[in-house]
Amino acid sequence: MTIKSLVLVATSLLLALTGCASSISKPENQGRPNLILIIGDGFDDQQITIARNYLVGSGGELLLDQLPYRGMVQVQAVREDNPNEPNYVADSAATATTMAGGVVTSRQRVGTTAKTDEDITSMLEAAQSAGLRTGIVTTASVTDATPASFVAHVSHRFCHGPDNMVEQGARLSTATTDCSADYKKNGGRGSIAEQIASSKLDLILGGGARYFGQLAEDSNDTTVLREAQDYGFRTISDRAELKSIRQNERILGLFSGSTMPVRYRGVNGGQADFLERIDGKVVWPEPFACEINPASDSMPTLSEMTVTALRHLENESGFALMIEAASIDKQAHSRSPCGSIGEVEQLIESLQAAIAYQQTHPNTLILVTADHGHSATLIPDISGLAELEYGSPGRFARIRTPEGGIMGINYASNDSPMWDEHSGVAVPLYAIGPGIRDIPVFIRQAEIHTISLQHLGLTGR
Amino acid sequence: MTIKSLVLVATSLLLALTGCASSISKPENQGRPNLILIIGDGFDDQQITIARNYLVGSGGELLLDQLPYRGMVQVQAVREDNPNEPNYVADSAATATTMAGGVVTSRQRVGTTAKTDEDITSMLEAAQSAGLRTGIVTTASVTDATPASFVAHVSHRFCHGPDNMVEQGARLSTATTDCSADYKKNGGRGSIAEQIASSKLDLILGGGARYFGQLAEDSNDTTVLREAQDYGFRTISDRAELKSIRQNERILGLFSGSTMPVRYRGVNGGQADFLERIDGKVVWPEPFACEINPASDSMPTLSEMTVTALRHLENESGFALMIEAASIDKQAHSRSPCGSIGEVEQLIESLQAAIAYQQTHPNTLILVTADHGHSATLIPDISGLAELEYGSPGRFARIRTPEGGIMGINYASNDSPMWDEHSGVAVPLYAIGPGIRDIPVFIRQAEIHTISLQHLGLTGR
């Protein structure tokens, strides 16, 4: 398999900004501000370390590692039934809403407040009001929690399309249960897909075609996709069309039914599983490497979508672009380490494209962060205990790295067949661009919103 | 219970150094350099987040969060049988050796090279050779892997005293098995305790009295403690004596038999345990809070030892001091979240004392880092899955925080009754003092050695 990131390692670019670089002072004289916010879903230091070891080796450096700023961000969420009480482990909906809008909310909520269900204006909506261009790029369905929180307002993240508005999963007092109040017939704004269709975005690229194929709530024969076209979107659906778009078009690109296929998978279907024991002794599983997932071949890469978005959004008034590498978390939920590794690689390639843009447009602030961490953990590939009858009680994989080592990766936060849990660990923030010296080494997620609006010269929300 | 750290939150000190602080320029004109290296054993972002949520609440800030520099450090170790192959998950011995001496080694090794078993000169030994004063402060036995790696050279970390030189635990090709070659009769330097006794340290404080009570290898009636006295150490054993020491004395303080008792424990013995299930449904355990561990009452705190050490080491030529908060990891191994939280609190109090010193001695570089991460993970306190028959397959605790939230803390990397595993995640580096703007946001552990020697004006090792 080809590790594309070897190229990345070589590109030290102009990143010798690690001192008190004077080259980034007075950004206000360098044209209208642009913001590129890159969110890795589940992109915590476990995932970064695992990806680093795999992609460039334990002695290597990722492009991330060369950025001039690195800090930590406290993940934020509250309980639905008592918004004064913290919920220490968040989900993408709550945290993307907090980053997008600066208001902390409860799990599952998209662009709405906990308990009181009021709309929270996102930074992209604020930018639109100020005449900036705005865009979203994701490897998830464009209706997924993270992108949705930048463009839509519903009480439950699973309300992707008009047919998905009731009977959602969560049953707990910490989160909402459905979004039937968001039906248009009930005075709401409709499903996430419908809200995207009627949004003012200049560009939105990702997966999720299936939700746009549903009939719009207020129609018997019009799909949400058609509705989007009626609202002025040009809709595209494959990689080739990405190259054909013109800047005066508003673009809705849907390249797969739901989440876009990930870049890597384990050789021979390798992923984490429960340890086998024979006569009480652990049978340590065979290590496996990662290989290209053929299903990803026809997909545009996150980097290709990023390049397209940057070219499309560039204008005299500035822009705000949110980019999500969604499957770090999704693949960790399903205990597929290679899937997560490939998605970190995609994030880094997207960052590389963003930095290349920033080098010629210095009033561009690039922030790279995560919505939340995940419980997947890099542990010894064989227990250090002499007895050897002990090992992980959860799902475990041994990954052979190109440099010849073996990583043990443990998924043991939930024995459900459905998923492993998020973690409440603080997440990374990397930054390059104007004003980064003013960012403290520790912030809360709502401050991502503050920093973004300040850079864009916008106030309020 | 009294949360001492509330005091810490209030002390923002002079930490408005977050910009490009000019106040820390030209340190070379401000007297001889001092180095304070604070190592939290197992002090990763999971442990920091858990401690932050408990000690100051999810909206609070730890003293750490106000430091002007924060980066990440790649943990380093290699295999004993093949030092060219990385071992992605390290132990305290290998990593402390790497930080102390700048050479990457294999698990279990203390101040010696993998496979070839050559001595690696530590930064404290280099400082001694240059006429600087040196000290070690730890909450572990002073013979434990982290402190030992700064003063001793043996092939296995468990060789605490003359009676502990053979039949060690590890059986794997990734690590050494014993240290019989280190017997003096075999041409070695003897046990760790004996090497401390004959060391040139000006001060070493911690636990481990039991190992100094053993008879020295080359004697039938002299304990290692007596040997230390013969080499010129004044030995002390309780808190009161800490206040009585004079600067012209060399001090060996041993306050407990082995590891010093930790500050907090779970109320009613609360710690993580396997989930109970009745009729297939998880019975979620009662949340518990932390309370003072009475056994710690008579112990000097890490902060008290730090203050004593700084007063003792101050001199015209500069000093190097290594401080370890050892039980973050030890308590995580034994799945006792309150023990780890209290030890993070001790680390922060020690940092507070170090920063207070640094404010009046500005040519003092303070580095705060970890030797390695731990697999303990902050996860939802109740599974978000509607079914609720699913939960952690490992040991799990629910901790009630003073602000009224509940944290779920998961220990599920090994089902052994003995311990949970380390993690290979990259670990934090915080810094304050001269030269910190030159530290990249990502380094490897060997660079801790480089940065330290550069600050101290020492070259080579």
Contacts between the chains, C-beta under 8 A, distances in Angstrom:
chain1	res1	chain2	res2	distance
A	18	B	437	7.7
A	18	B	438	7.4
A	18	B	440	5.4
A	18	B	441	7.3
A	19	B	437	5.4
A	19	B	438	6.5
A	20	B	20	3.7
A	20	B	437	5.7
A	44	B	45	7.8
A	45	B	44	7.8
A	45	B	45	5.9
A	45	B	72	6.7
A	45	B	425	5.2
A	45	B	426	5.5
A	46	B	423	7.1
A	46	B	425	5.0
A	48	B	426	7.0
A	49	B	74	7.6
A	49	B	424	6.3
A	49	B	425	5.0
A	49	B	426	4.8
A	52	B	74	7.4
A	52	B	426	7.7
A	53	B	86	7.6
A	53	B	88	5.7
A	53	B	424	7.6
A	57	B	86	7.5
A	58	B	74	6.5
A	58	B	76	7.2
A	58	B	86	4.3
A	58	B	88	6.4
A	59	B	86	7.7
A	59	B	444	7.3
A	61	B	442	6.4
A	64	B	442	7.6
A	65	B	72	7.8
A	65	B	440	7.4
A	65	B	441	6.8
A	65	B	442	3.5
A	66	B	440	7.5
A	66	B	442	7.6
A	67	B	441	6.3
A	68	B	441	7.1
A	69	B	441	6.8
A	70	B	70	6.5
A	70	B	71	5.6
A	70	B	72	6.6
A	70	B	441	3.6
A	70	B	442	7.2
A	71	B	70	5.6
A	72	B	45	6.7
A	72	B	65	7.8
A	72	B	70	6.6
A	72	B	428	8.0
A	74	B	49	7.5
A	74	B	52	7.4
A	74	B	58	6.5
A	76	B	58	7.2
A	85	B	404	5.8
A	85	B	405	5.9
A	86	B	53	7.5
A	86	B	57	7.5
A	86	B	58	4.3
A	86	B	59	7.7
A	86	B	403	6.7
A	86	B	405	4.4
A	87	B	405	7.3
A	88	B	53	5.7
A	88	B	58	6.4
A	88	B	378	6.3
A	88	B	381	7.5
A	88	B	405	5.9
A	88	B	406	7.7
A	88	B	407	5.2
A	88	B	408	8.0
A	89	B	378	6.6
A	89	B	379	6.0
A	89	B	380	4.4
A	89	B	381	7.8
A	89	B	408	7.1
A	91	B	384	7.7
A	107	B	384	7.3
A	169	B	385	8.0
A	169	B	386	5.3
A	170	B	384	6.5
A	170	B	386	6.5
A	171	B	386	4.6
A	172	B	382	6.8
A	172	B	384	6.8
A	174	B	384	7.9
A	175	B	384	7.4
A	375	B	377	5.0
A	375	B	379	5.4
A	375	B	410	6.8
A	377	B	375	5.0
A	377	B	377	6.4
A	377	B	413	6.5
A	377	B	423	5.4
A	377	B	425	7.4
A	378	B	88	6.3
A	378	B	89	6.6
A	378	B	423	5.5
A	378	B	424	4.0
A	378	B	425	5.8
A	379	B	89	6.0
A	379	B	375	5.4
A	379	B	413	4.7
A	379	B	421	4.5
A	379	B	422	7.2
A	379	B	423	5.9
A	379	B	424	7.1
A	380	B	89	4.5
A	380	B	421	5.7
A	380	B	422	7.1
A	380	B	424	7.9
A	381	B	88	7.5
A	381	B	89	7.8
A	382	B	172	6.8
A	383	B	414	5.8
A	383	B	416	7.3
A	383	B	421	7.0
A	384	B	91	7.6
A	384	B	107	7.3
A	384	B	170	6.5
A	384	B	172	6.8
A	384	B	174	7.9
A	384	B	175	7.4
A	384	B	421	7.2
A	385	B	414	7.0
A	385	B	416	5.5
A	385	B	418	6.3
A	385	B	419	7.5
A	386	B	169	5.3
A	386	B	170	6.5
A	386	B	171	4.7
A	387	B	416	7.3
A	390	B	414	5.4
A	390	B	415	5.6
A	390	B	416	3.6
A	390	B	418	7.7
A	391	B	414	6.5
A	391	B	415	6.8
A	392	B	394	7.9
A	392	B	412	6.9
A	392	B	413	5.8
A	392	B	414	6.5
A	392	B	415	7.3
A	393	B	393	4.1
A	393	B	394	4.9
A	393	B	412	5.7
A	393	B	414	7.8
A	393	B	415	4.3
A	394	B	392	7.9
A	394	B	393	4.9
A	394	B	394	6.6
A	394	B	412	5.4
A	403	B	86	6.7
A	404	B	85	5.8
A	405	B	85	5.9
A	405	B	86	4.4
A	405	B	87	7.3
A	405	B	88	5.9
A	406	B	88	7.7
A	407	B	88	5.1
A	407	B	424	7.1
A	408	B	88	7.9
A	408	B	89	7.1
A	410	B	375	6.8
A	410	B	412	7.3
A	410	B	413	5.3
A	410	B	421	8.0
A	412	B	392	6.9
A	412	B	393	5.7
A	412	B	394	5.4
A	412	B	410	7.3
A	412	B	412	3.6
A	412	B	413	6.7
A	413	B	377	6.5
A	413	B	379	4.7
A	413	B	392	5.8
A	413	B	410	5.3
A	413	B	412	6.7
A	414	B	379	8.0
A	414	B	383	5.8
A	414	B	385	7.0
A	414	B	390	5.4
A	414	B	391	6.5
A	414	B	392	6.5
A	414	B	393	7.8
A	415	B	390	5.6
A	415	B	391	6.8
A	415	B	392	7.3
A	415	B	393	4.3
A	416	B	383	7.3
A	416	B	385	5.5
A	416	B	387	7.3
A	416	B	390	3.6
A	418	B	385	6.3
A	418	B	390	7.7
A	419	B	385	7.5
A	421	B	379	4.5
A	421	B	380	5.7
A	421	B	383	7.0
A	421	B	384	7.2
A	421	B	410	7.9
A	422	B	379	7.2
A	422	B	380	7.2
A	423	B	46	7.1
A	423	B	377	5.4
A	423	B	378	5.5
A	423	B	379	5.9
A	424	B	49	6.3
A	424	B	53	7.6
A	424	B	378	4.0
A	424	B	379	7.1
A	424	B	380	7.9
A	424	B	407	7.1
A	425	B	45	5.3
A	425	B	46	5.1
A	425	B	49	5.0
A	425	B	377	7.4
A	425	B	378	5.8
A	426	B	45	5.5
A	426	B	48	7.0
A	426	B	49	4.8
A	426	B	52	7.7
A	428	B	72	8.0
A	430	B	441	7.6
A	437	B	18	7.9
A	437	B	19	5.4
A	437	B	20	5.6
A	438	B	18	7.4
A	438	B	19	6.4
A	440	B	18	5.2
A	440	B	65	7.5
A	440	B	66	7.5
A	441	B	18	7.3
A	441	B	65	6.8
A	441	B	67	6.3
A	441	B	68	7.1
A	441	B	69	6.9
A	441	B	70	3.6
A	441	B	430	7.6
A	442	B	61	6.4
A	442	B	64	7.6
A	442	B	65	3.5
A	442	B	66	7.6
A	442	B	70	7.2
A	444	B	59	7.3
